[in-house]
Amino acid sequence: MKKRTPKEVIESKKRPYTESSFAKFSGKEIKDITAREGFAGSSADMELVKKLIKENENEKLTHIHNHPNFFPYLGGIFGSPIPSSADFLMFLGDDRIKTMVIAQNNAYSGKLEGYGVFKKTKRTPDKKPNYVQRFFYETSTGVGLSRIALKHYVNKFGLNYRFVPAKDYKLNGLKNKFVKKSGIEKKVAGIIGITGVGLGLLFLSSVITGNVIGNLENLTPNLIGKFLLGIGLIGSYFWIKQL
């Protein structure tokens, strides 16, 4: 029987608007370890977790949970792939967990929008729960509120991390949440590209009337043409990149 992917498991949740927890061992089927689902958190079935760890003693454990995105069009970080402080406390306080994956999913359709992947490395020091808790209080903004605080955490604890958008999604301008790629962006980039190149070539051509440059005494048609052509090429680049 074919093993389900994390994407299939996340998207098949009956209640996409709640958080759930999953455990994944190398080469094994992903397991639902949720004891309690919640809108802003979930708890794991620790007896089941202990059983799975015992059955997979030599395998690395990946903890996966989802953050429901209730505001997919607003771009706020609630429901983002950035860990909450509680997520970090759990991850850093348990040496059995080597990787933490946070799946951002649409709270209404259940569709996966992207992953945040966090891995411990050889640079990750031994951690005591009280030390992790103290570090949380030292970071006054809280990880869930600031990308700067996130970098502070991963540098402090020697973690590697990356964000992986799902198809047709990308990170927003603040690089803290996945948002759907907009068709408007493609159209605007295309218009800028075509218009810029067209006007640039027009100004660079020798067939220019005096009226075209009437009030631009301080700029030559050649300079204007190069500027517009440059803008057009940049717009074309972003338009082609989004295709």
C-alpha positions as CSV (number, residue, x, y, z in Angstrom):
1,M,0.0,0.0,0.0
2,K,1.4,3.4,-1.0
3,K,2.3,5.6,1.9
4,R,0.5,8.9,2.2
5,T,2.6,12.1,1.9
6,P,2.4,14.8,4.6
7,K,0.5,16.9,2.0
8,E,-2.2,14.3,1.6
9,V,-2.5,13.8,5.3
10,I,-2.8,17.6,6.0
11,E,-5.3,18.1,3.2
12,S,-7.5,15.1,4.3
13,K,-8.1,16.5,7.8
14,K,-11.8,16.5,8.6
15,R,-11.5,19.8,10.5
16,P,-9.0,21.9,8.6
17,Y,-9.6,24.9,10.9
18,T,-8.0,23.1,13.9
19,E,-4.4,22.2,14.6
20,S,-3.3,18.5,14.7
21,S,0.0,16.7,15.4
22,F,1.7,14.0,13.5
23,A,4.9,11.9,13.8
24,K,7.0,10.7,10.9
25,F,9.9,8.3,11.1
26,S,12.3,7.7,8.1
27,G,10.7,5.4,5.6
28,K,7.5,4.9,7.6
29,E,3.9,6.0,7.3
30,I,3.1,9.3,8.9
31,K,1.1,8.8,12.1
32,D,-1.6,11.0,13.6
33,I,-0.6,11.5,17.3
34,T,-3.3,14.1,18.1
35,A,-4.9,13.8,21.5
36,R,-6.7,17.1,21.4
37,E,-7.3,19.4,18.4
38,G,-7.6,23.2,18.9
39,F,-7.9,26.4,17.0
40,A,-4.6,27.7,18.3
41,G,-2.8,24.6,19.5
42,S,-3.0,20.8,19.9
43,S,-1.8,18.2,22.3
44,A,-0.2,14.8,21.5
45,D,-1.1,11.4,22.7
46,M,2.1,10.8,24.7
47,E,1.5,7.0,25.2
48,L,1.2,6.6,21.5
49,V,4.4,8.7,21.0
50,K,6.3,6.5,23.5
51,K,5.1,3.4,21.7
52,L,6.2,4.7,18.3
53,I,9.6,5.8,19.6
54,K,10.1,2.3,21.0
55,E,9.2,0.7,17.7
56,N,11.6,3.0,15.8
57,E,14.5,3.4,18.3
58,N,17.1,4.1,15.7
59,E,15.1,6.4,13.5
60,K,15.0,10.1,13.6
61,L,11.6,11.6,14.6
62,T,10.0,14.4,12.6
63,H,7.2,16.3,14.4
64,I,4.6,17.7,12.0
65,H,1.7,20.0,12.8
66,N,-0.4,22.5,10.9
67,H,-1.2,26.1,11.4
68,P,-4.7,26.9,10.0
69,N,-4.7,30.1,8.0
70,F,-8.0,31.9,8.7
71,F,-7.0,35.1,6.9
72,P,-5.5,33.9,3.5
73,Y,-6.1,37.3,1.8
74,L,-4.9,39.6,4.6
75,G,-1.3,38.4,4.9
76,G,-1.2,38.6,8.7
77,I,1.2,36.1,10.3
78,F,-1.6,34.3,12.3
79,G,-1.7,30.9,10.7
80,S,1.8,31.3,9.2
81,P,4.6,28.7,9.0
82,I,6.6,30.5,11.7
83,P,6.7,28.6,15.0
84,S,5.0,30.0,18.1
85,S,7.0,30.2,21.3
86,A,5.2,27.1,22.5
87,D,6.3,25.3,19.3
88,F,9.9,26.1,20.0
89,L,9.6,25.1,23.7
90,M,8.3,21.7,22.6
91,F,10.9,21.2,19.8
92,L,13.9,22.4,21.7
93,G,12.9,20.7,24.9
94,D,12.6,17.2,23.5
95,D,15.9,15.6,22.2
96,R,13.9,12.8,20.5
97,I,12.6,15.3,17.9
98,K,15.2,16.1,15.2
99,T,13.0,18.0,12.8
100,M,9.9,20.1,13.1
101,V,7.6,20.8,10.2
102,I,4.8,23.4,10.3
103,A,2.3,23.2,7.5
104,Q,0.3,26.3,6.7
105,N,-3.1,25.2,5.4
106,N,-6.2,27.1,4.4
107,A,-8.6,26.9,7.4
108,Y,-11.6,26.6,5.1
109,S,-10.6,24.4,2.1
110,G,-7.9,22.5,3.9
111,K,-5.5,23.1,1.0
112,L,-1.8,23.1,1.8
113,E,-0.2,26.5,1.2
114,G,3.4,25.7,2.2
115,Y,5.8,24.3,4.9
116,G,8.2,25.7,7.4
117,V,11.0,23.1,8.1
118,F,13.3,23.4,11.1
119,K,16.2,21.0,11.8
120,K,18.5,20.6,14.7
121,T,22.2,20.4,13.8
122,K,25.5,19.6,15.5
123,R,25.6,23.2,16.6
124,T,22.4,22.8,18.6
125,P,23.4,22.7,22.3
126,D,22.0,20.6,25.0
127,K,19.0,22.3,26.3
128,K,17.2,22.4,29.7
129,P,13.5,23.4,29.8
130,N,14.2,26.3,32.1
131,Y,16.9,27.6,29.8
132,V,14.5,27.5,26.8
133,Q,11.8,29.2,28.9
134,R,14.2,31.9,30.0
135,F,15.3,32.5,26.4
136,F,11.6,32.9,25.4
137,Y,11.2,35.7,28.0
138,E,14.4,37.4,26.8
139,T,12.9,37.6,23.3
140,S,10.2,40.1,24.1
141,T,8.5,40.1,20.7
142,G,7.9,36.4,20.7
143,V,8.8,34.2,17.7
144,G,5.3,34.3,16.3
145,L,5.3,38.1,16.0
146,S,8.6,38.8,14.3
147,R,10.9,37.3,11.6
148,I,13.8,39.0,13.4
149,A,13.0,37.1,16.6
150,L,12.8,33.9,14.5
151,K,16.4,34.5,13.3
152,H,17.4,35.2,16.8
153,Y,16.1,31.8,17.9
154,V,17.6,29.7,15.1
155,N,21.0,31.4,15.5
156,K,21.0,30.9,19.2
157,F,20.1,27.2,19.0
158,G,22.0,26.3,15.9
159,L,19.0,25.4,13.8
160,N,18.7,25.2,10.0
161,Y,15.4,26.3,8.5
162,R,13.7,26.9,5.2
163,F,10.2,27.8,3.8
164,V,8.8,25.7,1.0
165,P,5.7,27.2,-0.8
166,A,3.1,24.9,-2.3
167,K,2.3,25.2,-6.0
168,D,0.9,28.6,-6.9
169,Y,2.0,30.1,-3.6
170,K,4.9,32.3,-2.5
171,L,6.2,34.0,0.6
172,N,4.8,37.5,1.2
173,G,6.9,40.7,1.2
174,L,7.7,40.2,4.9
175,K,8.8,36.6,4.2
176,N,6.7,35.3,7.1
177,K,3.6,33.8,5.5
178,F,2.6,32.0,2.3
179,V,0.2,33.9,0.0
180,K,-1.4,32.9,-3.3
181,K,0.3,34.2,-6.4
182,S,-1.8,36.9,-7.9
183,G,-2.8,37.0,-11.6
184,I,-2.8,40.8,-11.3
185,E,0.9,40.8,-10.5
186,K,1.5,39.0,-13.8
187,K,-0.6,41.4,-15.8
188,V,1.0,44.5,-14.2
189,A,4.5,43.1,-14.9
190,G,3.6,42.3,-18.5
191,I,2.1,45.8,-19.1
192,I,5.2,47.5,-17.6
193,G,7.5,45.3,-19.6
194,I,5.7,45.9,-23.0
195,T,5.1,49.6,-22.4
196,G,8.7,50.2,-21.1
197,V,10.3,48.4,-24.0
198,G,8.0,50.1,-26.5
199,L,8.5,53.6,-25.3
200,G,12.3,53.0,-24.8
201,L,12.7,52.0,-28.4
202,L,10.6,54.9,-29.5
203,F,12.8,57.4,-27.7
204,L,15.9,55.7,-28.9
205,S,14.8,55.8,-32.5
206,S,15.6,58.7,-34.8
207,V,12.0,59.3,-35.7
208,I,11.1,61.6,-32.7
209,T,9.2,64.8,-33.0
210,G,10.1,67.9,-31.0
211,N,6.7,67.7,-29.2
212,V,7.7,64.3,-27.6
213,I,10.5,66.0,-25.6
214,G,9.1,69.4,-25.3
215,N,9.3,70.0,-21.6
216,L,12.2,67.8,-20.8
217,E,15.0,70.3,-21.3
218,N,17.4,68.6,-18.9
219,L,17.1,65.1,-20.3
220,T,18.0,63.9,-23.8
221,P,15.8,61.5,-25.7
222,N,18.7,59.0,-25.6
223,L,18.8,59.0,-21.8
224,I,15.0,58.7,-21.5
225,G,15.0,55.9,-23.9
226,K,17.6,53.9,-22.0
227,F,15.8,54.5,-18.7
228,L,12.4,53.3,-20.1
229,L,14.0,50.4,-21.9
230,G,15.7,49.3,-18.6
231,I,12.3,49.6,-16.8
232,G,10.7,47.6,-19.6
233,L,13.3,44.8,-19.4
234,I,13.0,44.5,-15.6
235,G,9.2,44.3,-15.9
236,S,9.6,41.6,-18.7
237,Y,11.9,39.7,-16.4
238,F,9.4,39.5,-13.6
239,W,6.6,38.7,-16.0
240,I,8.5,35.8,-17.5
241,K,9.6,34.6,-14.1
242,Q,5.9,34.3,-13.0
243,L,4.8,32.3,-16.0
